Amino acid sequence: MAYLPPHKRHSGSSEAPSPSPPTASLRSLSISSSPRGRHRPRPANNKIIHAAGCVSRWSPLPPFSPCSDDAESLRLEPFPCDSIERKTGAKPLVLVLSSSLEGYSGSAEAAAAAIAERFLPDLLASAKRAMTHDVDREKEDVKLSLVARVGKVFFQPGGSPVSLDALREAAKAGEEGSRSQVRKSFYTNMPCERLDDMERSAVEMMGLEFDSSKEHYHVKVFDKHRSDSTISCKCTLQEDGKLAIHKVELNQIRQLVEDITCMSKDLDLRLMLSTKRILKNLDTEVQSAIETLVSSAIVDPDVKGGLRWSLGKESTGERFSIVGVWHTNYRAFRNKTIRFKLRHADRFDHRSLTGEVSNEVTFKLIGISRRLQDGDQEADAVKQMLESAVRMIWDSALNYKLAP
């Protein structure tokens, strides 16, 4: 009998339910900004790595009132999301304006100024710390990347109750606060039709031009000698049906994460600074292993992630093994300071045997990233660029409702 990969078994059976497809961009975080340990990976297989001193926090816009009770102006309400409900057994909660204030609409200028005022000092400090961190420049090419992502901030029931008081304390805690027991996640999966609408709106309002449209396969390789990270081989499909390695990277390291519940909008905003780590001058054993694993991959559109391996080909020796695959298609638009990327991603984790499909929207703030990479931290110039980017995103990308 031919070998059937684990993630393809029972695919035709009506009795065996398919794995829950949580979005790939759903990352559970504490609402806290206490410093994290150096390059500490997340539990399980997410391998989200935070730099030492990384600030990861949440705030609402408009903010909580400074003195009085917010119960009359704000409320927590369940948000229908099938993938989260299948995973947790309960609807996630979102923070919204009460009915008496539902017509409220903050201006883009005021929102951009408020966000930049809070985010800029930590952005400059995080960029400086990231660029002075010791790395072996002969083995890794390190690049700063500042992005804005569009999605929805979810609060998840379980453990301590989610309440306005708990959220107020979490927002108030700032960098000096202790870790909150309230759990949140940033959900970025968009319906396809919303991506099309957003593309038309953002391209027109931001004056963007078409940049590229590409398809990639990402082969995730675990190296026992590098247990705190995962090697990711970005590959392209050749005419002969084989994969060619385009780039080899390690997990990005998050330097700063700011999640903002935009209560006058349909969608929320995440700003994130991270360092990309591109491997170069690989040693012979690593180079040989990843080439062997990639060359033995079989492209199969009927399996999750788009790739499978024959029996015994998912590892080489005792050191290297396949732990996941991604199949991504994206189209991108850009101007001199922003690159707007719409991506469809089909992912499969070989360890947990779970698959996930998502449509994601990312604004790469390439103008600011370039300045910070070059060590240009002139605060007024960076602030002006940040406010300009947030204003455009506020007007063009946060007005689309997520379909239940």
N, C-alpha and C positions, 0 to 999 in steps of 0.2 A: 504493500500500500504506500502511495506517495506520502512524503512528509507534509504535514499541514501545520503551518506556524500557529502558535498559541493564539495570536490575535485574529486568526481567520477561522478558528474552530467554532462550530455552532452558528456560523454567520447566516446559514439558511434555515435555522430552526426557529419556529415560532415560540417554542417553550423556553428557550434560553435568552433572556433579555440581553441586549447589547449593553456594554459598560456605559455608565453615566458620562455624558460628554461635558464636563465642566469646561468653561472657557480657559484657554491657555493663559489668559492675562489676569486670572483671578488669584491674587496673592494675599494670603491672610497676614495681617500686620497688627501689632499692638498699636493703639493710639498713644504713642509715646515718642519722645525724642531723646531718650537716654542714650548715651554713646554705646556703641556696640564694639565687641572685640575685633581684633584685627582679622580681616578676611574670614569671618565666621560664616560658614554655610548654613542655610536653612535646613531644618529636619527633612526627612524623606528624600525625594529625588528632585525637588525643585532647583536645588543648587543656586539659590539666590544668595549672593555674597555681598556683605556690607563692609565697607572700610572701617577701620578704627575711627571712632568719633563721628560716624555717619549720623546725620539728623534725619529722622523719619517721623513726620507729624501730620496732623489733620487740623483743619479749621473751616468754619462755615463763613459764607459771604452772602448777605451781611452778617457781621459777627453777633455773638450773643450780646444782649444789652448789659452794660457794665454794673448795674445795681439791682434792677427789679427782676421779678419772675418772668420767664419767657413763655410760660404756658399759653398765654393768650395769643402770641404771635407765631409760635412754632409748634410743630407736632411731629411725632414719629409715626409712620404708617407702613404697613406691609407692602412689598413690591413683588408682583408676580414674576418669578423667574424659575422655570422648570428645572434647569440644571442644578441650581442651588438647592431647590426643594428636594430633589432626588438625593442629593448628597447629605443634607443636614436634617431633612424631615420638617423644615419650617421655612416660611417665606423670609427673606432678608428684610430689614427695615431701612427706610430712607428718611432723612430729615427734610421736611418741607415747611413752607410758610402756611399758616392757618388760612382758612377760607376768607377771613376778613382782609387779608393782605395779598391774596393771590394775584391781584392786578399790579402789584409792585414790580417795577422793572428798573434795576440799577443801570446807570449808564456805563458804557464800555470804558470811558475815560476814568470814571471813579473806581471801577473794578480793577483796571490795569494799574492805577496808582497804588491802590491798597495792596495788591498782590506783590508788586515790585518792592514796595516799602518793607514788607515782611521777608521776602525771599532773597533780596539782593545781598545783604550782609553775609548770610550763610553761603550763598552761591560763591562769592569772592573768596571766602575763607576755605570752603571745600575745594575749590579749584586750585588754590595755592597749595593746600595740603597734598592733593593728588599729584601735582606735578613735581613736588619735592620728595615724593616717596621713592625709596631706592628700588630700582628694578634693573635687571640685566638687559641693557639696551641692545646687546648683541643677539639676545634670544627672543625678546619681546618688543614689539612696536606698540607703544601705549598712546591712545588718543582719547581726549575728552569729548564727551557727547552730551549736549543738553537737549532734551526733548520735552515736548508737551503732548500728553495723550488725552483723548476724549473718552469718557465712560460714565460710570455711576458709582458713587461711594455707597457701599452696602455695610450695614451694621448687622451682626449676626447674633440672634438669641442663643442662649446657652451659657452656663457659668453664671456670672453676675448679671442681674437684669440690666437691659439697655433702657436708660431713662434720660430725660433732658438734663437732669442734674449730673449724671455720669458724663454726658457729652460736654457739658459746660466745664466740668473739672478737667477733662481731657484737653479741651481747647485752651483752657487757662494755664495748664501746667507748663506748656512750652518746653524749653530745653532743660529746665530745672526739675521737671516733674518726674515722679516715679512711674513705672510701667502701669498702664491702665489694664484692667481685666476685661474691658469692653473690646470686642474684636471687630475689625473692619476689613473690607477687601475692596479692591478697585476693579470693577467689572467692565471690560472693554469690548465685548462681543456686540457687533452691530448687525442688524438685518441688512441684506444686500441692497434693498431699495434705498435705505438710508445712506449707504455709502455713495450711491449714484447721485442722490440729491446733494449730499455734502460736497461731493467732487465739483459739481457744477457751481455751487455757491462759493466755495473757497477759492477755486481757480479764478472766478470772475472778480471777486472782491479783493483778492490779494495780488492780482496781476501776475499769476503764475503761468509758466509755459511747460508743456510736456517735456519730461526728462527721459524716462525710460519705462519699459515694461519687461519684467524678467520672471523666470521660473527657476527656483533652486530646490535642491534636495540637501537637507542638513543631516549628516550622519554623526550621532553623538557617541563618543568612544570613552569608556572608562579605563584609566591607566592606574594600576595599583600603586605605582610609584608617585602618583599625584592625586591622592585620595580626596583632597579638599576641593577639587574642581573637575570639570568635564571638558574633554577636547571636542570641539565642534568643527567638522569638515564641511564647509559650504561647497556644494558641487553643482555642476551644470550637466545636462543630459546631451550627449553627443549623438550624431546621426546614426551611429552603429548601435544605439541603445545602451551604451555603457556610460558610467559617470566619470567626469573629469573633475579633479579637485581644483577649486578656484582659490580658496583661502582656508587657513587653519587658525582657529581662535580658541581662547579659553573663555570661561564665563566672564561676563562683564562684572565689574565691581561697582556697586552703588555708593555714591558719595553723599547724595542729598536727595530726599524725596519729600515733596510737599503735595498733599492731597487737599483739594478745596471743593467743598459742597457748594455749588452755585445755585442758591435757592430761587433766584429769579429766572433760572434757565431750566431746560429739560434735561441737560446733561452736565456732568461735573468735569473737573480739570485736574490732571496730575502734571506737575513739573518735576523732572528728574535729571540729575547730573550723575553720569557714570563714566567709568574708564573702560574703553574697549581694549582688549589684549590680543593682538595678532601675533601668532607664533612665526618665527623665522629661524633659519639655520637649525632645523630639526636634526637631532642626532640620528644616526643610521637606523637604530632599532625602532624608534618612534616612526620615522618616515616609512620604513618597510612595513610596519604593522598597519598603519592607517591606509596605505596604498593597497595592501592585501584585503583589508576589510571592505574598502570602498569598491574595489574591482570585482568582489564577489557578490555585491548587492544585485538583486533582481528587481527591476522596476515593475510594479504591479499595481495598477490603479484600483484594484478590488480590495486591497488591504489598507488598513489605517496607516497613515504616514506615507503610503505610496511605495514602500520598499520592503522586501523580505529577503531572507537568506536561507540557503539549503541547510539541511541538518548538519551541525558541526561547524558551520562556516561563520557563526555569529561571534566567534572569539578566535584569537590567535595566541598560542602559547598559554601561559597562566597569567599573563600580565594585562592583556588588552581584550576588551569585550564591548559589544554593542549594547548601549543602554537606552537608546531612543532614536527616533527618526522624525524629521519634519519634511513636509512637502509644502512649499510656499509659492504663491503667485502674487505679484504686486505690480502696481503702476504708480509712478511718481511724477510730481510736478514741482517746479522750483523757480525761485528768483535768486537774487544775490545773497539773501539772508535767511531764507526759509526753504526747506525741502518737505513737501507734503506727500505722505506715503499712505496708500491704501493697500492693505495686505490681507489675503485669504490664506489661512494656515491650517493644515491638517497634520496633527501631531499624534505620535504614539509612544508611550513609555514602556519599554520592554521589561522593566522591573515590576511595575504595578499592574501591567497588562491593561492599561486604560488608554482610551483614545479621546481626542478632543479636537473640535473644529471651531474656528473663530474668524470673524472679519474685524480687522483692527485699523484704527486711524491714528497716525502719528505725525506730528509736526516736528521735524528736526530743525532746531534753531542753529543753523550752521554758521551764521555770522557771529553770534555770541561764542559758540564753541571755538571758532577759529581764533578769536581775540584771547580767550582764556588759555587756549593751547599755546599761544605765542607769548603768554605772560603779560598781556596788556590788560591791566585791571583798573583802567581809568573809570571810576565809579559812575560818573555822570553819563559817559558814553554807553556803558553797558546797561545802565538803567533806562536810558532812552530807547535802546534797541529792545529791551525786555518789555517795556510798556507798549511799544508799537506792535510787537508780536502778539501779546495778550489781547490787545484791543481787536486785532483782526480775527483772532480765534474766537473771541467772545461774540463777535457779530456774525461770524460765518459758520461756526461749527457746533454751537451749543444749543441750537434751537430745534433739535430733532428728537422726538420722543422715541424711546426704546419700545419696540413692540413687545407685549407680554409674552 
